[in-house]
Amino acid sequence: MARGRQGSRAEWERIREQGLRRYLLVRGVLLRGIPMAIVIVLALEALQGRSIDRELLLDKAFEWRLWVAAALFSLGGVISSYARWKLLDASFGAPPDAGGS
């Protein structure tokens, strides 16, 4: 939503029509939580001196760490995306047709 104020409003209205649940799933979990979990877990493994290879990827302890990280980062992604939704909603207000005729 980086184009001028009018472009941002149009984009927000399009996003808002798709609904909060979809926004939280896509932005919070798929675009933020899961990718962040993968990057952080792999970075921590590399910092501990483990090579990122097939053996690591098949390790049950690694799998467990990845699941826990995915859950925690997804929760954080959903919380921050919900806050962003509320901020955008307050910034742009109700949709133009919300008042009824």
Legacy VTK file of the C-alpha trace (Angstrom):
# vtk DataFile Version 3.0
C-alpha trace
ASCII
DATASET POLYDATA
POINTS 101 float
0.000 0.000 0.000
2.734 2.424 -0.990
1.050 4.346 -3.820
-0.538 7.701 -2.879
-3.412 8.000 -0.437
-6.109 7.330 -3.068
-4.339 4.206 -4.380
-3.912 3.013 -0.819
-7.609 3.460 -0.093
-8.567 1.464 -3.189
-6.140 -1.295 -2.257
-7.410 -1.345 1.335
-11.022 -1.618 0.121
-10.041 -4.571 -2.086
-8.252 -6.264 0.828
-11.101 -5.522 3.208
-13.645 -7.118 0.856
-11.670 -10.377 1.042
-12.151 -10.434 4.803
-10.207 -10.453 8.026
-9.788 -14.243 8.190
-8.120 -14.401 4.773
-5.948 -11.377 5.612
-4.715 -13.017 8.819
-4.043 -16.332 7.094
-2.228 -14.874 4.091
-0.378 -11.952 5.686
0.070 -13.286 9.210
0.754 -16.979 8.658
1.794 -17.593 5.042
3.767 -14.410 4.351
5.142 -13.706 7.822
4.947 -16.543 10.338
6.064 -19.596 8.380
8.849 -17.940 6.345
10.220 -16.275 9.493
10.183 -19.593 11.360
12.115 -21.325 8.583
14.713 -18.561 8.360
15.228 -18.312 12.126
15.447 -22.073 12.723
17.915 -22.529 9.856
19.955 -19.534 11.050
20.123 -20.938 14.583
21.237 -24.311 13.240
23.949 -22.631 11.173
25.105 -20.557 14.170
25.469 -23.780 16.149
27.777 -25.091 13.442
25.419 -27.671 11.966
25.401 -28.012 8.218
22.080 -27.610 6.458
21.851 -30.977 4.755
19.525 -33.919 4.293
20.504 -35.375 7.662
19.440 -32.199 9.460
16.167 -31.962 7.561
15.280 -35.552 8.518
16.228 -35.080 12.187
13.158 -35.373 14.452
14.514 -32.760 16.875
14.919 -30.297 14.004
11.389 -31.062 12.830
10.071 -30.413 16.342
11.939 -27.067 16.566
10.558 -26.072 13.163
6.953 -26.883 14.184
7.259 -24.963 17.439
8.845 -21.983 15.688
6.171 -22.055 12.969
3.423 -22.016 15.591
4.987 -19.188 17.596
5.939 -17.015 14.629
2.534 -17.607 13.023
0.847 -16.488 16.233
3.024 -13.378 16.235
2.237 -12.813 12.562
-1.493 -13.084 13.193
-1.304 -10.664 16.135
0.703 -8.073 14.206
-1.487 -8.487 11.114
-4.616 -8.013 13.220
-3.126 -4.823 14.658
-2.300 -3.654 11.117
-5.887 -4.457 10.001
-7.290 -2.354 12.850
-4.875 0.489 12.067
-5.818 0.505 8.374
-9.500 0.243 9.211
-9.234 3.236 11.543
-7.132 5.148 9.035
-9.480 4.696 6.076
-12.740 4.379 7.988
-15.766 2.400 6.982
-16.294 1.535 3.315
-18.215 4.201 1.342
-21.385 2.062 1.133
-21.383 1.166 4.863
-24.028 3.743 5.775
-26.737 2.241 3.581
-29.248 4.290 1.615
LINES 1 102
101 0 1 2 3 4 5 6 7 8 9 10 11 12 13 14 15 16 17 18 19 20 21 22 23 24 25 26 27 28 29 30 31 32 33 34 35 36 37 38 39 40 41 42 43 44 45 46 47 48 49 50 51 52 53 54 55 56 57 58 59 60 61 62 63 64 65 66 67 68 69 70 71 72 73 74 75 76 77 78 79 80 81 82 83 84 85 86 87 88 89 90 91 92 93 94 95 96 97 98 99 100
